[in-house]
Amino acid sequence: MYVEKHSIPLEQLSRGAWYVGRGRNGNVGLWDGEMFLVIGYKFERPTIKYEFPYKDEEGTFQAFLRIDEGTMIEPFGNIGWDAHYGRLIRFNCCDHE
């Protein structure tokens, strides 16, 4: 199965969401509402880099798909980390944003 996606318009990006795309320093970025935070390398060490959203005349990160972080449906417990970790997580496949 293949999913073909057009780039996501800037006004449809959600602050705090991760996106798969194409960037100068990396192809996965966290949208902070103004820029994408990506993991790049400086002197062979990983570091956080900032990339502006791609536009016709500027920018270096172009988002194509929002990453679904999943919903825990069988957690180990009900509070704290026990609610965060678990046996079964559900992902929405093929996000159509």
Backbone hydrogen bonds in HBPLUS format (Angstrom, degrees):
<---DONOR---> <-ACCEPTOR-->    atom                        ^
c    i                          cat <-CA-CA->   ^        H-A-AA   ^      H-
h    n   atom  resd res      DA  || num        DHA   H-A  angle D-A-AA Bond
n    s   type  num  typ     dist DA aas  dist angle  dist       angle   num
A0008-ILE N   A0063-ALA O   2.84 MM  55  5.73 161.5  1.87 147.1 152.3     1
A0012-GLN N   A0009-PRO O   2.89 MM   3  5.49 159.9  1.93 121.3 128.1     2
A0013-LEU N   A0010-LEU O   3.23 MM   3  5.57 168.4  2.25 113.6 117.1     3
A0017-ALA N   A0014-SER O   3.08 MM   3  5.63 150.9  2.17 143.0 141.1     4
A0016-GLY N   A0031-TRP O   2.76 MM  15  5.60 165.0  1.78 168.8 169.4     5
A0031-TRP N   A0017-ALA O   3.01 MM  14  5.76 167.0  2.03 168.8 165.0     6
A0067-ILE N   A0018-TRP O   2.81 MM  49  5.40 172.0  1.81 143.6 144.3     7
A0019-TYR N   A0029-GLY O   2.80 MM  10  5.36 152.7  1.88 152.6 161.9     8
A0029-GLY N   A0019-TYR O   2.88 MM  10  5.36 159.2  1.93 151.6 158.4     9
A0020-VAL N   A0065-LEU O   2.79 MM  45  5.21 161.2  1.82 155.7 160.3    10
A0064-PHE N   A0020-VAL O   2.89 MM  44  5.92 168.9  1.90 153.6 154.8    11
A0065-LEU N   A0020-VAL O   3.18 MM  45  5.21 154.7  2.24 148.5 150.2    12
A0021-GLY N   A0027-ASN O   2.89 MM   6  5.05 165.8  1.91 138.7 139.9    13
A0022-ARG N   A0062-GLN O   2.91 MM  40  5.21 147.8  2.02 137.2 147.5    14
A0062-GLN N   A0022-ARG O   2.82 MM  40  5.21 159.8  1.86 144.5 151.0    15
A0030-LEU N   A0037-LEU O   2.94 MM   7  5.01 159.4  1.98 137.8 142.8    16
A0037-LEU N   A0030-LEU O   2.85 MM   7  5.01 156.5  1.91 135.1 141.8    17
A0032-ASP N   A0035-MET O   2.97 MM   3  5.72 169.9  1.98 167.2 170.0    18
A0036-PHE N   A0051-GLU O   2.79 MM  15  5.13 176.9  1.79 159.1 159.5    19
A0051-GLU N   A0036-PHE O   2.86 MM  15  5.13 156.3  1.91 148.9 156.1    20
A0038-VAL N   A0049-LYS O   2.87 MM  11  5.31 166.7  1.89 154.1 158.7    21
A0049-LYS N   A0038-VAL O   2.75 MM  11  5.31 170.6  1.76 162.7 166.0    22
A0040-GLY N   A0047-THR O   2.81 MM   7  5.40 162.0  1.84 174.2 171.2    23
A0047-THR N   A0040-GLY O   2.79 MM   7  5.40 152.9  1.86 146.5 148.6    24
A0042-LYS N   A0045-ARG O   2.93 MM   3  5.37 159.3  1.97 148.1 151.4    25
A0045-ARG N   A0042-LYS O   3.13 MM   3  5.37 153.3  2.20 106.9 114.9    26
A0060-THR N   A0052-PHE O   2.89 MM   8  5.70 152.5  1.97 140.6 144.2    27
A0061-PHE N   A0052-PHE O   3.06 MM   9  6.15 154.6  2.13 158.5 159.7    28
A0054-TYR N   A0061-PHE O   2.70 MM   7  5.12 148.9  1.79 145.0 138.6    29
A0055-LYS N   A0058-GLU O   2.68 MM   3  5.22 155.4  1.74 169.8 160.9    30
A0071-THR N   A0090-ARG O   2.86 MM  19  5.24 149.3  1.96 143.0 153.1    31
A0090-ARG N   A0071-THR O   2.90 MM  19  5.24 168.4  1.92 142.2 145.1    32
A0073-ILE N   A0088-LEU O   3.01 MM  15  5.82 154.9  2.07 145.0 152.7    33
A0074-GLU N   A0088-LEU O   3.24 MM  14  5.04 143.6  2.38 148.1 141.1    34
A0087-ARG N   A0074-GLU O   2.82 MM  13  5.47 156.1  1.87 167.7 162.3    35
A0076-PHE N   A0082-ASP O   3.02 MM   6  4.92 117.0  2.43 165.9 163.2    36
A0076-PHE N   A0085-TYR O   3.02 MM   9  6.19 157.4  2.07 142.3 139.4    37
A0077-GLY N   A0082-ASP O   2.89 MM   5  4.46 137.9  2.07 117.4 111.3    38
A0083-ALA N   A0080-GLY O   3.09 MM   3  5.68 144.4  2.22 111.8 120.5    39
A0084-HIS N   A0081-TRP O   3.01 MM   3  4.78 129.2  2.27  92.5 107.0    40
A0085-TYR N   A0081-TRP O   3.01 MM   4  6.18 160.0  2.05 161.9 162.7    41
